[in-house]
Amino acid sequence: MTEQSVTEVRFHWKRFVATPEAQAILLAVGFGYQTRLQLLQALPMFQQSRLQHGLQALLGADMVTISGQQLLLCDDIEVLQKLTSSPQPLTLPMAQVSLTWEDKVALLQRLGVQNPGRALSAISIAAKTVEVE
C-alpha cells in the first residue's frame, strides 16, 4: 500500500472571542436576546463588567453589530460556530504543512463564509499534514 499525505485543518476562536462571556453573548443573541436588558436577564451568571468586556470584543471583531437598540450577529457567525465547535478536523486532500493567508481566505469562502477577512480576525486556522494509508 502507498501512503498519501492529507492536511488536517482545525478552527479555533481567538482568545478574545473564546472567553465564556463572549461565547455566552453569541449564543444568547442567536436565541433572540438582543437588547442590553435581555442579555443581563439571560446571563445572570456574569458580572455586568464582564458582559460589557465580551460585548466590546465582539463588536470590535464585527461578530456583533448594533442596530438601534438591538444586537445582531454577523452573517457568518453560524458557519464560524460550526467550524470552531467541530471535534473532527476538516481533511483536505493535499499535503501542505501551513496554509497561506490566501489559502485560508479561499478555504473560508468555499465553506460559505461571506467575509473571510472578518472571520480571520476572530478565528485561527491550524493545519498539519498527516500520512494516511
Residue frames as a rotation matrix with the C-alpha (Angstrom) as fourth column:
MET 1
0.577 0.817 0.000 0.00
0.817 -0.577 0.000 0.00
0.000 0.000 -1.000 0.00
THR 2
-0.407 -0.677 0.613 1.12
0.629 -0.695 -0.349 3.52
0.662 0.244 0.709 -0.66
GLU 3
-0.171 0.299 -0.939 0.88
0.856 -0.426 -0.291 6.27
-0.487 -0.854 -0.183 1.87
GLN 4
-0.039 0.262 0.964 -0.77
0.689 -0.692 0.216 9.53
0.724 0.672 -0.154 0.95
SER 5
-0.838 -0.274 -0.471 -0.49
0.532 -0.599 -0.599 12.87
-0.118 -0.753 0.648 2.70
VAL 6
0.177 0.881 0.439 -3.53
0.703 -0.425 0.570 14.92
0.689 0.207 -0.695 3.63
THR 7
-0.821 -0.384 0.423 -3.85
0.036 -0.773 -0.633 18.14
0.570 -0.505 0.648 5.54
GLU 8
-0.031 0.785 -0.618 -6.00
0.954 0.208 0.216 18.29
0.299 -0.583 -0.756 8.67
VAL 9
-0.637 -0.092 0.765 -7.40
0.070 -0.996 -0.061 21.73
0.768 0.015 0.641 9.39
ARG 10
-0.136 0.573 -0.808 -8.82
0.986 0.155 -0.056 22.85
0.094 -0.805 -0.586 12.74
PHE 11
-0.144 0.228 0.963 -10.59
0.177 -0.952 0.252 26.12
0.974 0.206 0.097 13.51
HIS 12
-0.212 0.026 -0.977 -10.41
0.975 0.069 -0.210 27.87
0.062 -0.997 -0.040 16.88
TRP 13
0.847 0.443 0.293 -11.80
0.390 -0.893 0.223 31.12
0.360 -0.075 -0.930 18.23
LYS 14
-0.236 -0.889 0.392 -9.10
0.198 -0.439 -0.876 33.63
0.951 -0.129 0.280 19.03
ARG 15
-0.716 -0.182 -0.674 -8.64
0.644 0.201 -0.738 34.28
0.270 -0.963 -0.027 22.74
PHE 16
-0.946 0.316 -0.079 -10.75
-0.247 -0.854 -0.457 37.44
-0.211 -0.413 0.886 22.95
VAL 17
-0.204 0.907 -0.369 -13.75
-0.863 0.012 0.506 35.71
0.463 0.422 0.780 21.34
ALA 18
-0.233 0.038 -0.972 -13.22
0.088 0.996 0.018 32.40
0.968 -0.081 -0.236 23.17
THR 19
-0.931 -0.095 0.351 -13.97
-0.320 -0.243 -0.916 33.92
0.173 -0.965 0.196 26.58
PRO 20
-0.710 0.697 -0.101 -17.00
0.691 0.660 -0.297 32.46
-0.141 -0.280 -0.950 28.34
GLU 21
-0.175 0.691 -0.702 -18.82
0.209 -0.670 -0.712 35.79
-0.962 -0.271 -0.027 28.33
ALA 22
-0.517 -0.043 -0.855 -18.26
-0.745 -0.470 0.474 36.40
-0.422 0.882 0.211 24.61
GLN 23
-0.948 0.166 -0.270 -19.43
-0.011 0.834 0.552 32.89
0.317 0.526 -0.789 23.74
ALA 24
-0.534 0.794 -0.292 -22.46
0.707 0.229 -0.670 33.29
-0.465 -0.563 -0.683 26.02
ILE 25
-0.248 0.414 -0.876 -23.35
-0.301 -0.892 -0.337 36.57
-0.921 0.180 0.346 24.31
LEU 26
-0.789 -0.075 -0.609 -23.12
-0.613 0.134 0.778 34.94
0.024 0.988 -0.152 20.87
LEU 27
-0.849 0.490 -0.198 -25.46
0.471 0.871 0.136 32.16
0.239 0.022 -0.971 21.97
ALA 28
-0.389 0.732 -0.560 -27.87
0.547 -0.305 -0.779 34.49
-0.741 -0.609 -0.282 23.74
VAL 29
-0.380 0.224 -0.897 -28.13
-0.594 -0.803 0.052 36.87
-0.709 0.553 0.438 20.78
GLY 30
-0.899 0.006 -0.438 -28.58
-0.360 0.560 0.746 33.87
0.250 0.828 -0.502 18.49
PHE 31
-0.672 0.678 -0.298 -31.51
0.733 0.666 -0.138 32.77
0.105 -0.311 -0.944 20.66
GLY 32
0.063 0.785 0.617 -33.15
0.672 -0.490 0.555 36.18
0.738 0.379 -0.558 20.41
TYR 33
0.558 0.026 -0.829 -31.88
0.736 -0.477 0.480 38.05
-0.383 -0.878 -0.286 23.47
GLN 34
0.107 -0.488 0.866 -30.96
0.910 -0.304 -0.284 41.20
0.402 0.818 0.412 21.57
THR 35
0.576 0.063 0.815 -31.12
-0.107 -0.983 0.152 44.11
0.810 -0.175 -0.560 23.99
ARG 36
-0.475 -0.809 0.346 -28.87
-0.412 -0.143 -0.900 45.05
0.778 -0.570 -0.266 26.91
LEU 37
-0.162 0.507 0.847 -31.60
-0.981 0.008 -0.192 44.30
-0.104 -0.862 0.496 29.44
GLN 38
0.830 0.490 -0.267 -32.41
-0.533 0.837 -0.120 40.95
0.165 0.242 0.956 27.83
LEU 39
0.185 -0.851 -0.491 -28.72
-0.077 0.486 -0.871 39.96
0.980 0.199 0.025 27.92
LEU 40
-0.601 -0.398 0.693 -28.42
-0.663 -0.234 -0.711 40.90
0.445 -0.887 -0.123 31.58
GLN 41
0.218 0.779 0.589 -31.52
-0.939 0.332 -0.092 38.84
-0.267 -0.532 0.803 32.38
ALA 42
0.868 0.146 -0.474 -30.43
-0.357 0.847 -0.395 35.88
0.344 0.512 0.787 30.25
LEU 43
0.228 -0.892 -0.390 -26.87
0.336 0.449 -0.828 35.79
0.914 0.058 0.402 31.58
PRO 44
0.833 0.180 0.523 -27.07
-0.354 -0.553 0.754 36.49
0.425 -0.813 -0.397 35.33
MET 45
0.813 -0.557 -0.170 -24.01
0.558 0.662 0.501 34.31
-0.166 -0.502 0.849 35.99
PHE 46
-0.128 -0.872 0.473 -21.76
0.904 -0.299 -0.306 37.04
0.408 0.388 0.826 34.55
GLN 47
-0.155 -0.019 -0.988 -20.92
0.594 -0.801 -0.078 40.36
-0.790 -0.598 0.136 36.12
GLN 48
0.838 0.541 -0.070 -22.09
0.305 -0.570 -0.763 43.32
-0.453 0.618 -0.642 34.08
SER 49
0.382 -0.773 -0.507 -18.47
-0.696 -0.601 0.392 44.43
-0.608 0.203 -0.767 33.54
ARG 50
-0.538 -0.562 0.628 -17.54
-0.053 0.766 0.640 41.01
-0.842 0.311 -0.442 32.10
LEU 51
0.234 0.701 0.674 -20.51
0.771 0.289 -0.568 41.11
-0.593 0.652 -0.473 29.75
GLN 52
0.870 0.054 -0.490 -19.53
-0.153 -0.915 -0.374 44.60
-0.468 0.400 -0.787 28.66
HIS 53
-0.107 -0.986 -0.126 -15.96
-0.646 -0.027 0.763 43.46
-0.756 0.162 -0.634 28.02
GLY 54
-0.465 -0.004 0.885 -17.18
0.412 0.884 0.221 40.46
-0.783 0.468 -0.410 26.00
LEU 55
0.604 0.762 0.233 -19.56
0.613 -0.258 -0.747 42.62
-0.509 0.594 -0.623 24.01
GLN 56
0.607 -0.465 -0.645 -16.81
-0.526 -0.843 0.112 45.13
-0.596 0.271 -0.756 23.25
ALA 57
-0.486 -0.809 0.332 -14.59
-0.298 0.510 0.807 42.31
-0.822 0.293 -0.488 21.97
LEU 58
-0.198 0.504 0.841 -17.39
0.748 0.632 -0.202 41.01
-0.633 0.589 -0.502 19.73
LEU 59
0.836 0.479 -0.268 -18.19
0.240 -0.758 -0.607 44.49
-0.494 0.443 -0.748 18.43
GLY 60
0.232 -0.850 -0.472 -14.51
-0.636 -0.500 0.588 45.12
-0.736 0.164 -0.657 17.73
ALA 61
-0.721 -0.479 0.501 -14.27
-0.020 0.736 0.676 41.89
-0.693 0.478 -0.540 15.74
ASP 62
-0.519 0.623 -0.585 -17.51
-0.854 -0.402 0.330 42.77
-0.029 0.671 0.741 13.92
MET 63
-0.937 0.249 -0.246 -19.09
0.237 0.968 0.078 39.50
0.258 0.015 -0.966 15.09
VAL 64
-0.036 0.919 -0.392 -21.96
0.963 -0.073 -0.260 41.53
-0.268 -0.387 -0.883 16.57
THR 65
-0.798 -0.125 0.590 -23.38
0.332 -0.907 0.257 44.85
0.503 0.401 0.766 15.38
ILE 66
-0.561 0.634 -0.532 -25.82
0.470 -0.285 -0.835 47.29
-0.682 -0.718 -0.138 16.93
SER 67
-0.728 0.461 0.507 -28.91
0.364 -0.367 0.856 48.36
0.581 0.808 0.100 15.05
GLY 68
0.237 0.763 0.601 -30.95
-0.288 -0.536 0.794 50.84
0.928 -0.361 0.093 17.07
GLN 69
0.187 -0.107 0.977 -31.22
-0.982 -0.014 0.187 49.17
-0.006 -0.994 -0.108 20.47
GLN 70
0.908 0.279 0.311 -30.76
-0.285 0.958 -0.029 45.63
-0.306 -0.062 0.950 19.18
LEU 71
-0.214 -0.968 0.129 -27.69
-0.652 0.240 0.719 43.43
-0.727 0.070 -0.683 18.81
LEU 72
0.855 0.422 -0.301 -27.37
-0.497 0.503 -0.707 41.48
-0.147 0.754 0.640 15.58
LEU 73
0.274 -0.759 0.590 -25.00
0.150 0.640 0.754 38.64
-0.950 -0.117 0.289 14.75
CYS 74
-0.347 -0.453 -0.821 -22.82
-0.776 -0.352 0.523 38.85
-0.526 0.819 -0.230 11.65
ASP 75
0.492 0.620 -0.612 -23.94
-0.869 0.396 -0.297 36.80
0.058 0.677 0.733 8.66
ASP 76
0.035 -0.615 -0.787 -21.07
-0.489 0.676 -0.550 34.31
0.871 0.405 -0.277 9.04
ILE 77
-0.269 -0.243 0.932 -21.49
-0.962 0.015 -0.274 33.51
0.052 -0.970 -0.238 12.73
GLU 78
0.695 0.595 0.404 -23.40
-0.616 0.783 -0.093 30.26
-0.372 -0.184 0.910 12.18
VAL 79
0.797 -0.476 -0.371 -20.71
-0.029 0.584 -0.811 28.86
0.603 0.657 0.452 9.87
LEU 80
-0.139 -0.916 0.376 -17.93
-0.539 -0.249 -0.805 30.01
0.831 -0.315 -0.459 12.22
GLN 81
0.051 0.218 0.975 -19.61
-0.977 0.213 0.004 28.43
-0.207 -0.952 0.224 15.25
LYS 82
0.953 0.296 0.059 -19.93
-0.272 0.927 -0.257 25.12
-0.131 0.229 0.965 13.40
LEU 83
0.518 -0.827 -0.219 -16.29
-0.067 0.217 -0.974 25.23
0.853 0.519 0.057 12.30
THR 84
-0.303 -0.712 0.633 -14.92
-0.680 -0.304 -0.667 26.09
0.668 -0.633 -0.392 15.74
SER 85
0.100 0.414 0.905 -17.10
-0.946 0.323 -0.043 23.60
-0.309 -0.851 0.424 17.62
SER 86
0.757 0.201 -0.622 -16.41
-0.488 0.806 -0.333 20.61
0.435 0.556 0.708 15.40
PRO 87
0.600 -0.554 0.577 -14.42
-0.427 0.388 0.816 17.90
-0.677 -0.736 -0.004 17.23
GLN 88
0.425 -0.413 0.805 -13.22
0.694 0.720 0.003 16.46
-0.581 0.557 0.593 13.94
PRO 89
-0.376 -0.602 -0.705 -10.68
-0.095 -0.732 0.675 18.27
-0.922 0.321 0.218 11.76
LEU 90
0.788 0.487 -0.375 -11.50
-0.380 -0.094 -0.920 19.16
-0.484 0.868 0.111 8.19
THR 91
0.015 -0.795 0.606 -9.41
0.308 0.581 0.754 16.92
-0.951 0.175 0.254 5.93
LEU 92
0.603 0.075 -0.794 -8.07
-0.637 -0.553 -0.536 18.40
-0.479 0.830 -0.286 2.72
PRO 93
0.823 -0.250 0.511 -6.69
0.399 0.894 -0.206 16.07
-0.405 0.373 0.835 0.02
MET 94
0.664 -0.684 0.303 -3.34
-0.033 -0.431 -0.902 17.83
0.747 0.588 -0.309 -0.22
ALA 95
0.374 -0.651 -0.661 -0.01
0.926 0.305 0.224 17.73
0.055 -0.696 0.716 1.53
GLN 96
0.046 -0.331 0.942 0.74
0.181 -0.925 -0.334 21.17
0.982 0.186 0.017 2.88
VAL 97
-0.439 -0.306 -0.845 2.16
0.837 0.202 -0.508 21.92
0.327 -0.930 0.167 6.30
SER 98
-0.547 0.254 -0.798 1.00
0.385 -0.770 -0.509 25.51
-0.744 -0.585 0.323 6.51
LEU 99
0.241 0.707 0.665 -1.73
0.970 -0.154 -0.188 27.47
-0.031 0.690 -0.723 4.81
THR 100
-0.847 -0.469 0.250 -1.01
0.496 -0.867 0.053 30.92
0.192 0.169 0.967 3.43
TRP 101
-0.649 0.626 -0.432 -3.37
-0.112 -0.641 -0.760 33.80
-0.752 -0.445 0.486 4.10
GLU 102
-0.461 0.454 -0.763 -4.72
-0.887 -0.217 0.407 33.40
0.019 0.864 0.502 0.55
ASP 103
-0.747 0.164 -0.644 -5.30
0.018 0.974 0.227 29.67
0.665 0.158 -0.730 1.16
LYS 104
-0.807 0.442 -0.392 -7.24
0.488 0.125 -0.864 30.46
-0.332 -0.888 -0.317 4.34
VAL 105
-0.520 0.626 -0.581 -9.38
-0.566 -0.762 -0.315 33.06
-0.640 0.165 0.750 2.57
ALA 106
-0.496 0.305 -0.813 -10.15
-0.742 0.338 0.579 30.66
0.452 0.890 0.059 -0.29
LEU 107
-0.835 0.161 -0.526 -10.96
0.325 0.916 -0.235 27.84
0.444 -0.367 -0.817 2.16
LEU 108
-0.723 0.583 -0.371 -13.33
0.222 -0.312 -0.924 30.00
-0.654 -0.750 0.096 4.19
GLN 109
-0.445 0.567 -0.693 -15.07
-0.837 -0.539 0.096 31.19
-0.319 0.623 0.714 1.03
ARG 110
-0.597 0.187 -0.780 -15.55
-0.403 0.770 0.494 27.59
0.693 0.609 -0.385 -0.11
LEU 111
-0.810 0.274 -0.518 -17.02
0.561 0.620 -0.549 26.77
0.171 -0.735 -0.656 3.29
GLY 112
0.094 0.964 0.248 -19.64
0.852 -0.207 0.481 29.51
0.515 0.166 -0.841 2.89
VAL 113
-0.016 -0.156 -0.988 -18.07
0.754 -0.651 0.091 32.41
-0.657 -0.743 0.128 4.79
GLN 114
0.720 0.418 0.555 -19.12
0.688 -0.541 -0.484 35.66
0.098 0.730 -0.677 3.11
ASN 115
0.774 -0.482 0.411 -16.49
-0.440 -0.876 -0.197 37.88
0.455 -0.028 -0.890 4.73
PRO 116
0.629 -0.554 -0.545 -13.29
0.583 0.800 -0.140 35.86
0.514 -0.230 0.826 5.27
GLY 117
-0.335 -0.764 0.551 -11.31
0.128 -0.617 -0.777 38.91
0.934 -0.189 0.304 6.42
ARG 118
0.090 0.482 0.871 -13.72
-0.854 -0.412 0.316 39.46
0.512 -0.773 0.375 9.28
ALA 119
0.927 0.280 -0.250 -13.70
-0.155 0.891 0.426 35.74
0.342 -0.356 0.870 10.06
LEU 120
0.273 -0.913 -0.303 -9.90
0.604 0.407 -0.685 35.64
0.749 0.004 0.663 10.20
SER 121
-0.321 -0.346 0.882 -9.94
-0.423 -0.780 -0.460 38.47
0.847 -0.521 0.104 12.73
ALA 122
0.244 0.546 0.801 -11.90
-0.962 0.031 0.272 36.22
0.123 -0.837 0.533 15.12
ILE 123
0.943 0.071 0.325 -10.71
-0.132 0.976 0.171 32.68
-0.305 -0.204 0.930 14.37
SER 124
-0.113 -0.974 -0.196 -7.38
-0.889 0.011 0.457 30.99
-0.443 0.226 -0.867 13.89
ILE 125
0.886 0.336 -0.320 -6.80
-0.458 0.746 -0.484 28.15
0.076 0.575 0.814 11.48
ALA 126
-0.040 -0.893 0.448 -4.25
-0.778 0.310 0.547 25.44
-0.628 -0.327 -0.707 12.27
ALA 127
0.802 0.248 -0.543 -3.15
-0.570 0.591 -0.571 22.94
0.179 0.768 0.615 9.66
LYS 128
-0.115 -0.866 0.487 -0.96
-0.738 0.403 0.542 19.87
-0.665 -0.297 -0.685 9.85
THR 129
0.081 0.034 -0.996 -0.04
-0.877 0.478 -0.055 17.22
0.474 0.878 0.068 7.32
VAL 130
0.036 -0.019 0.999 -0.70
-0.674 0.738 0.039 13.60
-0.738 -0.675 0.014 8.22
GLU 131
-0.763 -0.335 -0.552 0.05
-0.631 0.570 0.527 10.36
0.139 0.751 -0.646 6.42
VAL 132
0.207 0.853 0.480 -2.85
-0.745 0.455 -0.488 8.03
-0.634 -0.257 0.730 5.61
GLU 133
-0.740 -0.448 0.502 -2.84
-0.089 0.805 0.587 4.59
-0.666 0.390 -0.635 4.07
